[in-house]
């Protein structure tokens, strides 16, 4: 008989106080930016493009989108990302005044949306630029708060976002439209080649293999890999959002590990809470291979495809260890 121990999964950040503090901080940052704009400190970013002298100023809220934008922009434009630290949980990120100034200078701003980076549109609104293009990834797919925000783990969505970035850069800089189109073609056919090959290879070899995951970050990649993700979605969503997991979801996830209903356990190392670490320990005790993934580039210096390929290779090794295929 297996002795079940209920894991009480708590929120990874206090909800009431932290939310109030975050709103207060955002209002303070926004007010500061408006004051700076009125004083002329941010002169030139309120509608004046710098493309004619130093290219388009592109700012991405997260570096996974920033990496893709940088590869399409090439040498024509400058691209900067705000969230870059692999040790930082993007869900609980709080922007700084420096982040506000960085976004204020953007001519193309790329934000994820779907409730993932609510601070970004607030800071952009504090210093409007009528010539600025804001690419909101969630809006591109008609998503709303509560939907899965981790679109960079959907291969099809990655391709769509790359195409939209190309279109936006071409709109801001029409004379270099062909350059951006060539960069996009290289990104899709060369840079992402191994990424797509690994996805197809895993799908062909490990179709329908049952796996478990700690967060909804993996829920968009699993179907592309042909894997059967059996962890309750409500469990993964709660862990991702830092809300309380139901007792039933916790028991189900534990049972799936302890009774070997899953072959591989996949967890987000950027949210390795004590509760998730106990599930990791349970997987190890039951000799279930573990693969780790992260929400942002790891290492921060990696490109989008280098990061994703390394993770896919780790997942493939874990699947091979579990199945012998």
BELCOR-V8065 format. One record per backbone hydrogen bond with DSSP energy under -0.5 kcal/mol. CO is the residue of the C=O (numbers start at 1). NH is the residue of the N-H. E is the energy in kcal/mol with one decimal. If there is no record, write none. Layout:
co->CO nh->NH e->E
co->CO nh->NH e->E
This chain:
co->1 nh->3 e->-0.6
co->2 nh->4 e->-0.8
co->4 nh->6 e->-0.5
co->6 nh->8 e->-0.6
co->7 nh->9 e->-1.0
co->8 nh->10 e->-0.7
co->9 nh->245 e->-1.0
co->15 nh->19 e->-1.8
co->16 nh->20 e->-2.1
co->17 nh->21 e->-2.8
co->18 nh->22 e->-2.8
co->19 nh->23 e->-2.3
co->20 nh->24 e->-2.3
co->21 nh->25 e->-2.5
co->22 nh->26 e->-2.5
co->23 nh->27 e->-2.3
co->24 nh->28 e->-2.2
co->25 nh->29 e->-2.7
co->26 nh->30 e->-2.8
co->27 nh->31 e->-2.5
co->28 nh->32 e->-2.4
co->29 nh->33 e->-2.3
co->30 nh->34 e->-2.3
co->31 nh->35 e->-2.1
co->32 nh->36 e->-2.4
co->33 nh->37 e->-2.8
co->34 nh->38 e->-2.3
co->35 nh->39 e->-1.9
co->36 nh->40 e->-0.7
co->36 nh->41 e->-2.0
co->36 nh->42 e->-0.7
co->37 nh->40 e->-0.9
co->40 nh->43 e->-1.5
co->42 nh->45 e->-2.0
co->47 nh->49 e->-0.6
co->50 nh->53 e->-1.2
co->50 nh->54 e->-2.9
co->50 nh->55 e->-0.5
co->51 nh->55 e->-1.1
co->56 nh->58 e->-0.8
co->56 nh->78 e->-1.9
co->57 nh->107 e->-3.3
co->57 nh->108 e->-1.9
co->58 nh->80 e->-2.3
co->59 nh->110 e->-2.5
co->60 nh->82 e->-2.0
co->61 nh->83 e->-2.2
co->62 nh->66 e->-1.9
co->63 nh->67 e->-2.3
co->64 nh->68 e->-1.2
co->65 nh->69 e->-2.5
co->66 nh->70 e->-2.5
co->67 nh->71 e->-1.7
co->68 nh->72 e->-1.6
co->69 nh->73 e->-2.9
co->70 nh->74 e->-1.8
co->73 nh->76 e->-1.8
co->78 nh->58 e->-3.0
co->80 nh->60 e->-2.7
co->82 nh->84 e->-0.8
co->83 nh->63 e->-1.7
co->84 nh->86 e->-0.6
co->85 nh->88 e->-1.9
co->88 nh->90 e->-0.8
co->89 nh->92 e->-1.4
co->90 nh->93 e->-1.4
co->96 nh->100 e->-1.8
co->97 nh->101 e->-2.1
co->98 nh->102 e->-2.3
co->99 nh->103 e->-2.6
co->100 nh->104 e->-2.0
co->101 nh->105 e->-1.1
co->102 nh->105 e->-0.7
co->103 nh->106 e->-1.5
co->107 nh->133 e->-2.8
co->108 nh->59 e->-2.5
co->109 nh->111 e->-0.6
co->109 nh->135 e->-3.1
co->110 nh->61 e->-3.0
co->111 nh->137 e->-2.5
co->112 nh->138 e->-2.3
co->113 nh->116 e->-1.6
co->114 nh->146 e->-0.5
co->117 nh->120 e->-1.6
co->117 nh->121 e->-0.6
co->118 nh->122 e->-0.9
co->119 nh->123 e->-2.1
co->120 nh->124 e->-2.3
co->121 nh->125 e->-2.3
co->122 nh->126 e->-1.1
co->123 nh->127 e->-0.6
co->124 nh->127 e->-1.1
co->125 nh->128 e->-0.6
co->129 nh->132 e->-1.7
co->132 nh->134 e->-0.5
co->133 nh->109 e->-2.7
co->133 nh->135 e->-0.6
co->134 nh->136 e->-0.8
co->135 nh->111 e->-2.4
co->135 nh->137 e->-0.7
co->136 nh->140 e->-1.8
co->137 nh->141 e->-1.0
co->138 nh->141 e->-0.6
co->138 nh->143 e->-2.9
co->139 nh->142 e->-1.1
co->144 nh->147 e->-2.6
co->147 nh->146 e->-0.5
co->149 nh->151 e->-2.4
co->150 nh->153 e->-1.7
co->151 nh->154 e->-2.0
co->153 nh->155 e->-0.7
co->154 nh->158 e->-2.3
co->155 nh->159 e->-1.8
co->156 nh->160 e->-1.9
co->157 nh->161 e->-2.7
co->158 nh->162 e->-2.3
co->159 nh->163 e->-2.0
co->160 nh->164 e->-2.1
co->161 nh->165 e->-2.8
co->162 nh->166 e->-2.0
co->163 nh->167 e->-2.2
co->164 nh->168 e->-2.6
co->165 nh->169 e->-2.7
co->166 nh->170 e->-2.2
co->167 nh->171 e->-1.8
co->168 nh->172 e->-2.1
co->169 nh->173 e->-2.1
co->173 nh->176 e->-1.6
co->174 nh->177 e->-1.7
co->176 nh->180 e->-2.1
co->177 nh->181 e->-2.1
co->178 nh->182 e->-2.3
co->179 nh->183 e->-2.3
co->180 nh->184 e->-2.3
co->181 nh->185 e->-2.2
co->182 nh->186 e->-2.2
co->183 nh->187 e->-2.4
co->184 nh->188 e->-2.6
co->185 nh->189 e->-2.6
co->186 nh->190 e->-2.4
co->186 nh->191 e->-2.1
co->187 nh->192 e->-2.0
co->190 nh->193 e->-1.0
co->192 nh->196 e->-2.6
co->193 nh->197 e->-2.3
co->194 nh->198 e->-2.7
co->195 nh->199 e->-1.8
co->196 nh->200 e->-2.3
co->197 nh->201 e->-2.4
co->198 nh->202 e->-2.7
co->199 nh->203 e->-2.1
co->200 nh->204 e->-2.2
co->201 nh->205 e->-1.9
co->202 nh->206 e->-2.9
co->203 nh->207 e->-0.6
co->206 nh->209 e->-2.0
co->209 nh->228 e->-2.2
co->210 nh->263 e->-3.0
co->210 nh->264 e->-0.6
co->211 nh->230 e->-2.3
co->211 nh->231 e->-0.6
co->212 nh->266 e->-2.3
co->215 nh->218 e->-1.4
co->216 nh->219 e->-0.9
co->218 nh->222 e->-2.4
co->219 nh->223 e->-0.6
co->220 nh->224 e->-0.5
co->221 nh->225 e->-1.7
co->222 nh->226 e->-0.6
co->222 nh->227 e->-2.0
co->223 nh->226 e->-0.9
co->226 nh->208 e->-3.8
co->227 nh->229 e->-1.0
co->228 nh->211 e->-2.4
co->228 nh->230 e->-0.8
co->232 nh->235 e->-0.6
co->232 nh->236 e->-1.9
co->233 nh->237 e->-2.9
co->234 nh->238 e->-1.8
co->235 nh->239 e->-2.2
co->236 nh->216 e->-1.1
co->236 nh->240 e->-2.3
co->237 nh->241 e->-2.2
co->238 nh->242 e->-1.1
co->238 nh->243 e->-2.2
co->242 nh->13 e->-0.5
co->246 nh->250 e->-2.0
co->247 nh->251 e->-2.5
co->248 nh->252 e->-2.6
co->249 nh->253 e->-2.3
co->250 nh->254 e->-2.3
co->251 nh->255 e->-2.7
co->252 nh->256 e->-2.3
co->253 nh->257 e->-1.4
co->254 nh->258 e->-3.0
co->255 nh->259 e->-2.5
co->256 nh->261 e->-1.9
co->256 nh->262 e->-1.2
co->257 nh->260 e->-1.4
co->263 nh->289 e->-0.6
co->264 nh->212 e->-2.7
co->265 nh->291 e->-2.3
co->266 nh->214 e->-2.2
co->267 nh->269 e->-0.8
co->267 nh->293 e->-2.2
co->268 nh->271 e->-1.8
co->269 nh->272 e->-0.7
co->271 nh->273 e->-1.9
co->273 nh->277 e->-2.8
co->274 nh->278 e->-1.7
co->275 nh->279 e->-1.5
co->276 nh->280 e->-2.5
co->277 nh->281 e->-2.4
co->278 nh->282 e->-2.0
co->279 nh->283 e->-2.2
co->280 nh->284 e->-2.4
co->281 nh->285 e->-2.5
co->282 nh->286 e->-1.4
co->283 nh->288 e->-2.9
co->284 nh->287 e->-1.7
co->287 nh->289 e->-0.6
co->289 nh->265 e->-2.5
co->291 nh->267 e->-1.9
co->293 nh->269 e->-2.1
co->299 nh->302 e->-1.9
co->303 nh->307 e->-2.4
co->304 nh->308 e->-2.4
co->305 nh->309 e->-2.7
co->306 nh->310 e->-2.1
co->307 nh->311 e->-1.7
co->308 nh->312 e->-2.7
co->309 nh->313 e->-2.6
co->310 nh->314 e->-1.6
co->311 nh->315 e->-2.5
co->312 nh->316 e->-2.6
co->313 nh->317 e->-2.2
co->314 nh->318 e->-2.2
co->315 nh->319 e->-2.3
co->316 nh->320 e->-2.3
co->317 nh->321 e->-2.6
co->318 nh->322 e->-2.0
co->319 nh->323 e->-2.2
co->320 nh->324 e->-2.9
